Amino acid sequence: MISDKSAQIVGKARELGAATAGIASVELLRESPSHRILGKFGTKIDGVHSFEGMIEGFNEIKWPGNAKSALVIGVAHPQDEPELDWTQGSGNTPGNRILQRINRDLAAWIEGALGIRTHRMPYWVEKGGIYLKDTAVLAGLGCIGRNNLLLTPQLGPRVRLRGMLLEDELDPTGPIAFDPCDGCEEFCRKACPQNAFDRIVLSPDEAGIDALPGRDGRFSRARCYIQMDKDVEDSAMAVAEGFLSGLDKSAMVTGKVSQTDKRIRWCRRCELACPVGR
């Protein structure tokens, strides 16, 4: 049975627009799989860093010292609303702006109504953030699937996350007993255009733990990044084709490209192939 405070916070998150929300212990989060892998290998796995501006040798996240609990919220990203994930202009996405708004309003309510100090976290752990998928698992939102994504009972992997730390030791809302991957035909892995799940990148013996990326270490970040680079190139080609077809004559004259034209449509094939939450 979770405490009244925990229940109030989760309820308020939903009231503000979150599809799901939960609370995890910071102490347990520090021992979660991604943080343990970070401490042993840093962020460079399979030859690439998780963040382009990564500082070489980074292997420790420094959080506010008084933080006791981690709150994670999720918003739905249904298949028929792909634009929520499209990057344009500053690099932010419409979906992330929704998450930022909910996180901001929720933090203000927590501090005002409950008197708990909050720390809204950046998305990237390299900039001081938290591993959101690990937090979500500990908070009872779901489990990590074979596609290396968070799987929730209600939405499957079609959910986007954001988090904050709280200076109060609240009752965790998870984890939960949930594993839809057991016996699955691995639709997600078969859908990957770059075969990112074809080989073991990190073994349990190397990592010293069994909970690995893609569940069994069979996830290549490098191959996933190849597809991301292709997505960027496809966006540039779409802009060029628009010029050539005369769809944007003003841009041809001025040399300026509208922010709408610059949208990058990121690959979601492993996510959309998953039958969970449909």
C-alpha positions as CSV (number, residue, x, y, z in Angstrom):
1,M,0.0,0.0,0.0
2,I,1.6,3.3,-1.1
3,S,1.5,6.4,1.1
4,D,-1.0,9.2,0.7
5,K,1.7,11.5,-0.6
6,S,2.8,9.0,-3.3
7,A,-0.8,8.5,-4.4
8,Q,-1.5,12.2,-4.5
9,I,1.6,12.9,-6.7
10,V,0.7,10.1,-9.1
11,G,-2.9,11.3,-9.3
12,K,-1.9,14.9,-9.9
13,A,0.5,13.8,-12.7
14,R,-2.5,12.1,-14.4
15,E,-4.7,15.1,-13.8
16,L,-2.1,17.3,-15.6
17,G,-2.0,15.0,-18.6
18,A,0.4,12.1,-17.9
19,A,-0.8,8.7,-19.1
20,T,1.3,7.0,-16.4
21,A,3.5,8.0,-13.5
22,G,5.3,6.4,-10.6
23,I,7.9,6.8,-7.8
24,A,11.1,5.0,-7.2
25,S,13.8,5.0,-4.5
26,V,16.9,7.0,-5.5
27,E,19.0,4.5,-3.4
28,L,17.7,1.6,-5.5
29,L,18.0,3.6,-8.7
30,R,21.7,4.1,-8.1
31,E,22.0,0.3,-8.2
32,S,19.9,-0.2,-11.3
33,P,21.3,-2.0,-14.4
34,S,22.0,1.1,-16.5
35,H,23.8,2.9,-13.7
36,R,25.9,-0.2,-12.9
37,I,26.9,-0.5,-16.5
38,L,27.7,3.2,-16.6
39,G,30.0,2.9,-13.6
40,K,31.8,0.0,-15.3
41,F,32.0,1.0,-18.9
42,G,31.0,4.7,-19.1
43,T,28.6,5.7,-21.8
44,K,30.6,4.3,-24.7
45,I,29.2,0.9,-25.6
46,D,29.5,-0.8,-29.0
47,G,31.9,2.0,-30.1
48,V,29.6,4.9,-29.7
49,H,28.5,7.3,-26.9
50,S,24.9,7.7,-26.0
51,F,25.2,11.5,-26.3
52,E,27.1,13.3,-29.1
53,G,28.6,15.9,-26.7
54,M,29.9,13.3,-24.3
55,I,33.0,14.0,-22.2
56,E,35.4,11.1,-22.5
57,G,35.7,9.1,-19.4
58,F,32.3,10.1,-17.9
59,N,31.1,7.3,-15.7
60,E,29.2,8.9,-12.7
61,I,26.0,10.9,-12.4
62,K,26.0,13.5,-9.7
63,W,22.5,14.2,-8.4
64,P,21.4,16.7,-5.7
65,G,22.6,15.2,-2.4
66,N,19.2,15.5,-0.6
67,A,17.2,13.7,-3.3
68,K,15.5,10.6,-1.8
69,S,12.9,9.7,-4.4
70,A,12.6,9.7,-8.2
71,L,9.4,10.5,-10.0
72,V,8.9,9.5,-13.6
73,I,6.0,10.5,-15.8
74,G,5.0,9.2,-19.2
75,V,2.8,10.5,-22.1
76,A,1.3,8.3,-24.8
77,H,2.8,8.4,-28.3
78,P,0.2,6.5,-30.4
79,Q,1.1,5.3,-33.9
80,D,-1.4,7.8,-35.5
81,E,0.4,10.8,-33.9
82,P,4.0,10.3,-35.3
83,E,4.6,14.0,-35.3
84,L,5.0,14.0,-31.5
85,D,8.5,12.6,-32.0
86,W,9.6,14.6,-35.0
87,T,12.6,16.9,-34.4
88,Q,12.6,20.3,-35.9
89,G,14.1,23.7,-35.3
90,S,15.8,23.7,-31.9
91,G,15.8,19.9,-31.7
92,N,13.0,19.7,-29.3
93,T,9.9,17.6,-30.2
94,P,6.2,18.4,-29.6
95,G,5.9,15.3,-27.3
96,N,8.9,16.5,-25.2
97,R,7.3,19.9,-24.9
98,I,4.2,18.3,-23.4
99,L,6.4,16.3,-21.0
100,Q,8.3,19.5,-20.0
101,R,5.0,21.3,-19.4
102,I,3.6,18.5,-17.2
103,N,6.9,18.2,-15.3
104,R,7.0,22.0,-14.7
105,D,3.4,22.2,-13.4
106,L,3.7,19.1,-11.4
107,A,6.9,20.3,-9.7
108,A,5.2,23.6,-8.8
109,W,2.2,21.7,-7.3
110,I,4.4,19.3,-5.3
111,E,6.4,22.2,-3.8
112,G,3.4,24.3,-3.1
113,A,0.9,21.7,-1.9
114,L,3.1,19.2,-0.3
115,G,6.2,21.3,0.7
116,I,8.6,18.9,-1.0
117,R,11.5,20.4,-2.9
118,T,11.9,19.1,-6.4
119,H,14.6,18.9,-9.0
120,R,13.4,18.6,-12.6
121,M,16.0,16.6,-14.5
122,P,17.4,17.1,-18.0
123,Y,16.8,14.3,-20.4
124,W,20.5,13.2,-20.9
125,V,22.2,11.5,-18.0
126,E,25.4,13.1,-19.2
127,K,23.9,16.4,-18.4
128,G,22.8,15.3,-14.9
129,G,19.6,13.4,-15.7
130,I,18.4,10.0,-14.6
131,Y,18.1,6.8,-16.6
132,L,14.4,7.1,-17.2
133,K,13.7,3.5,-18.3
134,D,15.3,2.1,-15.2
135,T,13.4,4.6,-13.1
136,A,10.2,3.6,-14.8
137,V,10.7,-0.1,-14.1
138,L,11.5,0.5,-10.4
139,A,8.4,2.8,-10.2
140,G,6.1,0.0,-11.5
141,L,5.4,1.5,-15.0
142,G,6.5,-1.7,-16.8
143,C,9.5,-3.7,-17.8
144,I,12.4,-3.5,-20.3
145,G,11.5,-5.4,-23.5
146,R,13.7,-7.2,-26.0
147,N,13.6,-4.1,-28.1
148,N,15.5,-2.3,-25.3
149,L,12.4,0.0,-24.7
150,L,10.1,0.3,-21.7
151,L,7.0,-1.8,-22.1
152,T,3.9,-0.7,-20.2
153,P,0.8,-2.8,-19.8
154,Q,-1.5,0.0,-21.1
155,L,0.6,1.5,-24.0
156,G,3.3,-1.1,-24.7
157,P,6.5,0.8,-25.8
158,R,4.5,3.7,-27.3
159,V,5.2,6.1,-24.4
160,R,7.7,8.9,-23.8
161,L,9.2,9.7,-20.4
162,R,10.5,12.5,-18.2
163,G,11.6,12.7,-14.6
164,M,12.4,14.7,-11.5
165,L,14.0,14.0,-8.1
166,L,12.3,14.8,-4.8
167,E,13.8,15.6,-1.4
168,D,11.5,13.3,0.5
169,E,11.6,9.5,1.1
170,L,8.3,8.5,-0.5
171,D,6.9,5.0,-0.8
172,P,7.8,3.5,-4.2
173,T,4.9,2.5,-6.5
174,G,6.7,-0.5,-8.0
175,P,8.2,-2.6,-9.4
176,I,5.4,-4.9,-10.8
177,A,5.3,-8.5,-12.1
178,F,5.0,-7.9,-15.8
179,D,6.9,-9.7,-18.6
180,P,5.1,-9.8,-22.0
181,C,8.3,-10.8,-23.8
182,D,8.3,-14.3,-22.4
183,G,7.3,-16.5,-25.4
184,C,7.0,-13.6,-27.8
185,E,8.0,-14.1,-31.5
186,E,10.3,-11.0,-31.3
187,F,8.4,-8.9,-33.8
188,C,10.4,-5.9,-32.7
189,R,13.8,-7.5,-33.4
190,K,12.6,-8.7,-36.8
191,A,11.4,-5.2,-37.8
192,C,14.7,-3.4,-37.3
193,P,16.0,-2.2,-40.6
194,Q,19.6,-2.2,-39.4
195,N,19.6,-5.6,-37.6
196,A,20.5,-4.0,-34.4
197,F,19.5,-7.1,-32.3
198,D,21.4,-9.7,-34.3
199,R,24.5,-10.0,-32.1
200,I,25.6,-9.9,-28.4
201,V,27.2,-6.6,-27.7
202,L,27.6,-6.9,-24.0
203,S,27.5,-10.3,-22.2
204,P,26.5,-11.0,-18.6
205,D,30.1,-12.1,-17.8
206,E,31.5,-8.8,-19.0
207,A,28.9,-6.7,-17.2
208,G,28.6,-8.7,-14.1
209,I,24.8,-8.5,-14.2
210,D,22.1,-10.3,-16.1
211,A,19.8,-7.3,-16.8
212,L,21.4,-6.0,-20.0
213,P,20.4,-3.8,-22.9
214,G,17.8,-5.7,-25.0
215,R,17.5,-8.0,-21.9
216,D,20.4,-10.3,-23.1
217,G,22.9,-7.8,-24.4
218,R,21.7,-8.3,-27.9
219,F,21.3,-4.6,-28.8
220,S,23.8,-2.6,-31.0
221,R,23.6,1.1,-30.3
222,A,26.0,1.7,-33.2
223,R,23.6,0.1,-35.7
224,C,20.6,2.0,-34.2
225,Y,22.6,5.2,-34.7
226,I,23.2,4.2,-38.4
227,Q,19.4,4.3,-38.8
228,M,19.2,7.7,-37.0
229,D,21.8,9.1,-39.3
230,K,19.8,7.8,-42.3
231,D,16.7,9.5,-40.8
232,V,18.5,12.8,-40.8
233,E,19.7,12.3,-44.4
234,D,16.2,11.4,-45.5
235,S,14.9,14.6,-44.0
236,A,17.5,16.6,-46.0
237,M,16.6,14.7,-49.2
238,A,12.9,15.4,-48.6
239,V,13.7,19.2,-48.4
240,A,15.8,19.0,-51.6
241,E,13.0,17.1,-53.4
242,G,10.6,19.8,-52.3
243,F,12.8,22.4,-53.9
244,L,13.1,20.5,-57.1
245,S,9.4,19.8,-57.4
246,G,8.7,23.5,-57.0
247,L,6.5,22.9,-53.9
248,D,8.3,25.8,-52.0
249,K,9.3,28.3,-54.6
250,S,9.9,31.0,-52.0
251,A,12.5,28.8,-50.4
252,M,14.1,28.2,-53.8
253,V,14.5,32.0,-54.2
254,T,15.5,32.9,-50.7
255,G,17.5,29.8,-49.9
256,K,15.6,29.5,-46.6
257,V,14.0,26.3,-45.5
258,S,10.9,26.4,-43.2
259,Q,11.0,24.5,-39.9
260,T,8.2,22.3,-41.1
261,D,10.4,21.2,-44.0
262,K,13.3,20.3,-41.7
263,R,11.3,17.8,-39.7
264,I,13.2,14.6,-38.9
265,R,11.0,11.5,-38.7
266,W,12.8,9.1,-36.5
267,C,12.5,5.3,-37.0
268,R,10.0,3.6,-34.7
269,R,9.9,0.2,-36.3
270,C,10.9,-1.9,-33.3
271,E,8.4,0.0,-31.2
272,L,5.5,-0.1,-33.6
273,A,5.9,-3.8,-34.3
274,C,5.3,-4.6,-30.6
275,P,1.8,-6.0,-30.0
276,V,1.8,-5.1,-26.3
277,G,-0.7,-2.4,-25.3
278,R,-2.7,-2.4,-28.5
